Amino acid sequence: MNALHRLKETDHPDDRALLFARAEEISADLARRGAELDAEGRPPSAEIERLKAEGLLAALHPREIGGGGLDWVDGLRLVRILARGESSIGQLLGYHYVNSQYVYWAADDPDKAWDLGVDTVARKLYWGASVNPRDPGLTLTKDGERYLLNGRKTFSTGAHVSDRINANAAFGDQVANLVLPTDRPGYVANDDWDNIGQRLSDSGSVEFRDFPVYESDFLLPLVARDAAPAVQATFNTPLIQLVFVNFYIGTAEGALAAALDYVRTTTRPWITSGVGSASEDPYILERIGEFQAALKASAALADIAAAAVQAALARGRAVTERERGEAAIEAYAAKVNATHVALDVTARIFELTGARSTASRYRFDRYWRNVRTHTLHDPVFYKAREVGDFSLNGRIPEPSLYS
């Protein structure tokens, strides 16, 4: 048991209800500070430390090593809850889940994956990644008994707050899949994230300058550039797309909650409405009903998609390309829906709150800015096309870091 570094329940709860209660509490605190946090736009070091302290980072790890033992359906619901309070923190939690869980189904050595999980839970590590395929690649060269990693990635979410980073690098005509600690010399996180939204996502560029790499850092043996990965190893894509889905929905839910509070306390009834308070205005009530219905439907679709991907992933190495593809389509359909719903709700909450709510101190526009910024991560019409191609022609998406 000592070898597994089991933690006390007070340090790392394995009770589902407690994890959800802590997520709700953190989300409420983030919502109270949301405008201030957005204005500052700094790396969320304190917020990640709180996720560590409350056990949320280990929620999906096995109970045998002190984790929460939750499945992906529940894990993605936690992402949604956090995003209601602050969209970037929901994003960061979801990215950590995918990056840290990836090793369990991608590593060809189960013992290595288990050891990485044990270390992650025991030390409460946050996982990021530098794998954007649209950036120039990182390069690995031999240097005696070790290797040196060099290169730059334009976007690396959690650049400053990550303790571990998944990275891919070219080694001659082969590819190295690496898990790297960020406290080694040669890792540089730049302060160049200045986008209009997701201002706390810490998504600036990173550089590796003669960064030392050792054999123990390899998640997989070196493979040819065109080698097809095992089907099980490609589930990071539908899962990261579901992270997007859930923090989009959570952001829109947070926007609507903020708007409802403003209507109850501040919005004045329109002069020809014939009602004594804005909360009785029939047009405001109609819009609230439409927004709530759309968000509930989007959340239900997200949960259905998460269950489909969870079921396919649970088949382990027996999962087929077809099963993976059909599960991915469920995720991508949810992505199309959540994108449209979240953009619509976050843009239109001002129809509920009125002109005074556009004052800069409220920063109610941050909800739309957050969704708008991230929904450009990969064009949603390509996801719609994949869903349409599957529906009409029965074709499943070809696995990649985007499909």
C-alpha positions in Angstrom: 0.0 0.0 0.0 2.9 2.4 0.8 4.2 1.9 -2.8 0.9 3.2 -4.1 1.3 6.4 -2.1 -2.3 6.3 -0.9 -3.4 9.6 0.5 -5.7 10.5 3.4 -9.3 11.2 2.4 -8.9 14.7 3.7 -6.1 15.3 1.2 -7.7 13.5 -1.7 -11.3 12.6 -1.5 -12.6 9.5 -3.3 -16.2 10.3 -2.6 -18.1 11.4 -5.7 -20.5 13.7 -3.8 -17.7 15.5 -2.1 -15.8 16.1 -5.3 -19.0 17.6 -6.9 -19.6 19.7 -3.8 -16.1 21.0 -3.9 -16.4 21.8 -7.6 -19.6 23.7 -7.0 -17.9 25.7 -4.2 -14.9 26.6 -6.3 -17.1 27.5 -9.2 -19.2 29.9 -7.1 -16.0 31.6 -5.8 -14.7 32.0 -9.3 -18.0 33.5 -10.5 -17.8 36.1 -7.7 -14.3 37.0 -8.8 -14.9 36.5 -12.5 -14.8 40.1 -13.7 -11.6 40.8 -11.7 -9.9 37.6 -12.9 -10.7 38.4 -16.5 -9.4 41.9 -16.2 -6.1 40.7 -14.7 -5.7 37.9 -17.2 -2.8 36.4 -15.3 -1.7 32.7 -15.2 -4.1 31.0 -12.7 -1.5 29.6 -10.4 -3.6 30.1 -7.2 -6.7 28.6 -8.9 -4.8 25.5 -10.0 -3.3 25.1 -6.5 -6.9 25.1 -5.2 -7.9 22.4 -7.6 -4.9 20.4 -6.4 -5.8 20.9 -2.7 -9.4 19.9 -3.2 -8.6 16.7 -5.0 -10.2 17.6 -8.3 -7.1 17.0 -10.4 -7.1 13.3 -9.4 -10.8 12.8 -9.8 -10.4 10.3 -12.7 -7.4 8.4 -11.4 -8.1 4.9 -9.9 -9.1 4.7 -6.3 -6.3 2.2 -5.7 -3.7 5.0 -6.0 -5.8 7.6 -4.1 -7.8 9.0 -7.0 -11.5 9.7 -7.2 -12.3 6.8 -9.5 -14.8 8.8 -11.5 -15.6 7.9 -15.2 -15.5 10.4 -18.1 -19.2 11.2 -17.8 -18.7 12.6 -14.3 -15.3 14.1 -15.1 -16.7 16.1 -17.9 -19.6 17.3 -15.7 -16.9 18.6 -13.3 -15.5 20.6 -16.2 -18.9 22.0 -16.9 -19.4 23.0 -13.3 -16.0 24.8 -13.1 -16.6 26.6 -16.4 -19.8 28.1 -15.0 -17.6 30.1 -12.6 -14.7 30.8 -15.0 -14.4 29.4 -18.5 -10.6 29.1 -18.5 -10.5 27.1 -15.3 -13.0 24.6 -16.8 -10.8 24.4 -19.9 -7.7 23.8 -17.8 -9.3 21.1 -15.7 -10.5 19.3 -18.8 -7.2 19.5 -20.6 -5.5 18.1 -17.5 -7.9 15.2 -17.4 -7.2 14.2 -21.0 -3.4 14.8 -20.8 -3.0 12.9 -17.6 -5.4 10.0 -18.4 -3.9 9.6 -21.9 -1.0 7.6 -20.6 -3.3 4.8 -19.3 -4.6 3.9 -22.7 -1.7 5.1 -24.9 1.4 3.7 -23.2 2.5 0.2 -24.4 3.9 -0.5 -20.9 1.0 -0.7 -18.3 3.5 -0.5 -15.4 4.9 2.7 -16.7 1.5 4.2 -17.1 0.6 3.1 -13.6 3.7 4.6 -12.1 3.0 7.9 -13.9 -0.5 7.9 -12.4 0.8 7.1 -8.9 3.3 10.0 -9.1 0.7 12.3 -10.4 -1.7 11.6 -7.6 0.9 11.6 -4.9 2.4 14.9 -5.9 -0.8 16.5 -7.2 0.7 17.3 -10.6 -1.0 19.3 -13.2 -0.6 18.0 -16.8 -0.4 20.2 -20.0 0.6 19.4 -23.5 2.6 20.8 -26.4 1.3 18.8 -29.3 -0.5 21.3 -31.7 0.0 19.7 -35.1 -0.3 23.0 -37.0 2.9 24.4 -35.3 6.3 23.6 -36.6 7.5 20.4 -34.8 9.9 20.0 -32.0 13.2 18.2 -32.8 15.1 15.7 -30.7 18.8 15.0 -31.1 21.1 12.5 -29.4 23.6 13.9 -26.9 25.7 11.1 -25.4 23.5 9.1 -23.0 20.6 11.6 -23.2 18.8 13.6 -25.8 18.2 17.4 -26.4 14.8 18.8 -27.3 14.6 22.1 -29.2 11.8 24.1 -30.8 8.8 26.3 -30.1 5.1 25.8 -29.8 2.9 28.8 -30.4 0.1 27.6 -28.1 0.5 25.5 -25.0 -2.5 25.8 -22.6 -1.3 25.8 -19.0 2.2 26.8 -20.1 3.2 28.3 -16.7 1.1 26.1 -14.4 1.9 22.7 -15.9 4.1 20.3 -13.9 4.1 17.7 -16.7 3.8 18.2 -20.4 3.0 15.6 -23.2 5.1 16.4 -26.3 5.8 14.9 -29.7 9.2 15.5 -31.4 10.9 14.5 -34.6 13.9 12.3 -34.2 15.3 11.9 -37.7 12.6 10.1 -39.6 10.9 8.9 -36.4 8.6 10.4 -33.8 9.1 10.5 -30.1 6.2 10.5 -27.7 7.4 12.1 -24.5 6.2 13.0 -20.9 8.3 15.8 -19.6 8.6 17.7 -16.3 8.6 21.4 -16.7 11.1 22.2 -13.9 14.1 21.2 -16.0 16.4 23.8 -17.4 15.6 24.7 -21.0 11.8 24.9 -20.6 10.6 28.5 -21.3 7.0 29.6 -20.9 6.5 33.0 -22.6 4.1 35.7 -21.5 2.5 36.3 -24.9 -1.1 35.2 -24.4 -3.1 38.4 -25.0 -6.2 37.1 -26.8 -9.7 38.6 -26.2 -10.9 35.5 -24.4 -9.8 32.6 -22.2 -7.5 35.1 -20.6 -6.8 32.7 -17.7 -6.0 29.7 -19.8 -2.3 30.4 -19.8 -2.1 29.5 -23.4 1.0 31.3 -24.6 4.0 29.9 -26.4 6.6 27.6 -25.0 10.2 27.0 -26.0 12.5 24.1 -25.5 16.1 25.2 -25.6 18.5 22.2 -25.3 16.0 20.7 -22.9 17.5 17.4 -21.6 15.4 14.3 -22.3 16.1 10.8 -20.9 15.0 7.3 -21.9 12.6 7.3 -18.9 10.8 10.3 -20.5 9.6 8.2 -23.5 6.0 7.2 -23.2 6.3 5.0 -26.3 9.2 3.6 -28.3 10.3 5.6 -31.3 8.0 5.1 -34.2 8.0 5.9 -37.9 6.4 9.2 -38.9 3.7 7.5 -40.8 3.0 4.7 -38.3 -0.6 4.3 -37.5 -1.3 4.4 -33.7 -3.3 1.8 -31.9 -7.0 2.6 -32.0 -7.2 2.9 -28.3 -4.4 5.5 -28.4 -6.6 7.9 -30.5 -9.3 8.5 -28.0 -7.6 11.7 -26.8 -9.3 13.5 -29.8 -13.0 12.7 -29.1 -12.3 13.3 -25.4 -10.7 16.7 -25.8 -13.6 17.6 -28.1 -15.9 16.7 -25.3 -13.9 18.9 -23.0 -14.6 21.7 -25.4 -18.3 20.8 -25.5 -18.6 20.9 -21.7 -16.8 24.1 -21.0 -18.7 25.9 -23.8 -21.9 24.8 -22.2 -20.7 25.6 -18.7 -19.6 29.1 -19.8 -23.1 29.7 -21.3 -24.7 28.4 -18.1 -22.6 30.8 -16.1 -23.5 33.7 -18.4 -27.2 33.0 -18.0 -26.9 32.6 -14.2 -25.2 36.0 -14.1 -27.8 37.5 -16.3 -30.6 36.1 -14.1 -29.1 37.6 -11.0 -28.7 41.0 -12.7 -32.4 40.9 -13.8 -33.6 40.1 -10.3 -31.5 42.9 -8.7 -30.8 45.6 -11.2 -32.7 45.5 -14.6 -35.6 48.0 -14.7 -38.9 47.2 -16.4 -39.4 48.7 -19.8 -41.7 51.8 -19.8 -44.4 50.1 -21.9 -44.2 46.7 -20.4 -47.0 47.3 -18.0 -45.2 45.3 -15.2 -43.7 46.4 -12.0 -40.4 44.5 -12.2 -38.2 43.2 -15.0 -38.6 39.7 -13.6 -42.3 39.8 -14.7 -41.6 41.1 -18.3 -43.1 38.5 -20.6 -40.4 39.0 -23.3 -37.6 38.5 -20.7 -39.3 35.4 -19.4 -39.7 34.0 -23.0 -36.0 34.5 -23.7 -34.9 32.9 -20.4 -37.1 29.9 -21.2 -35.6 29.6 -24.7 -32.0 29.8 -23.4 -32.7 27.3 -20.5 -34.3 24.8 -22.9 -31.4 25.1 -25.4 -28.8 24.6 -22.6 -30.6 21.7 -21.0 -30.8 20.0 -24.4 -27.1 20.7 -25.1 -26.0 19.3 -21.7 -28.1 16.2 -22.2 -26.5 15.6 -25.6 -23.1 16.1 -24.1 -23.7 13.5 -21.4 -25.0 11.0 -24.1 -21.8 11.6 -26.1 -19.6 11.2 -23.1 -21.3 7.9 -22.2 -20.7 6.7 -25.8 -17.0 7.5 -25.8 -16.6 6.1 -22.3 -18.2 2.8 -23.4 -16.0 2.5 -26.4 -12.8 3.4 -24.5 -13.7 0.8 -21.8 -13.3 -1.9 -24.5 -9.5 -1.3 -24.2 -7.3 -2.8 -26.9 -10.3 -4.7 -28.2 -12.0 -1.5 -29.5 -12.3 -1.4 -33.3 -11.8 1.6 -35.6 -15.6 1.5 -36.3 -16.5 1.6 -32.7 -14.1 4.5 -32.1 -15.5 6.3 -35.1 -19.1 5.9 -34.1 -18.3 7.2 -30.6 -16.4 10.1 -32.0 -19.3 11.1 -34.1 -21.5 11.4 -31.0 -18.9 13.7 -29.5 -18.7 15.8 -32.7 -22.4 16.2 -33.0 -22.4 17.5 -29.4 -19.6 19.8 -30.4 -21.6 21.3 -33.3 -24.6 21.8 -31.0 -22.7 23.2 -28.0 -20.8 25.7 -30.2 -24.0 27.2 -31.7 -25.9 27.2 -28.4 -23.1 28.7 -26.3 -22.3 31.5 -28.9 -26.0 32.4 -29.1 -26.7 32.5 -25.3 -23.5 34.3 -24.4 -24.2 37.0 -27.0 -27.8 37.4 -26.2 -27.9 37.7 -22.4 -27.8 41.5 -22.9 -31.3 41.2 -24.2 -32.3 40.2 -20.7 -30.1 42.7 -18.8 -30.4 45.9 -20.8 -28.1 48.8 -21.7 -26.7 49.5 -18.3 -25.3 46.0 -18.1 -22.8 46.8 -20.8 -20.8 48.9 -18.3 -17.2 47.7 -18.3 -17.1 46.9 -14.6 -19.5 44.0 -15.1 -17.5 42.5 -18.0 -20.5 40.4 -19.0 -19.0 40.3 -22.5 -16.3 37.9 -21.1 -18.6 34.9 -21.5 -19.0 35.5 -25.2 -15.3 36.4 -25.6 -14.3 33.2 -24.0 -16.6 31.0 -26.2 -15.8 32.9 -29.3 -12.1 32.7 -28.8 -12.0 28.9 -28.2 -14.6 27.9 -30.7 -12.1 29.0 -33.4 -9.7 26.3 -32.1 -10.9 24.1 -35.0 -13.6 25.2 -37.4 -17.0 23.8 -36.3 -18.1 23.4 -39.9 -15.5 20.7 -40.4 -17.1 18.8 -37.4 -20.5 19.3 -38.9 -19.2 17.9 -42.2 -17.9 14.8 -40.5 -21.3 14.3 -38.8 -23.0 14.7 -42.1 -20.7 12.4 -43.9 -21.3 9.7 -41.3 -25.1 10.2 -41.5 -25.3 10.2 -45.3 -22.4 7.9 -46.3 -21.6 5.9 -43.2 -18.0 7.1 -43.2 -16.2 7.5 -39.9 -13.6 10.2 -39.3 -10.0 9.4 -40.0 -8.2 9.6 -36.6 -6.0 12.6 -36.1 -5.4 15.2 -33.4 -8.5 17.0 -34.8 -10.8 14.1 -35.8 
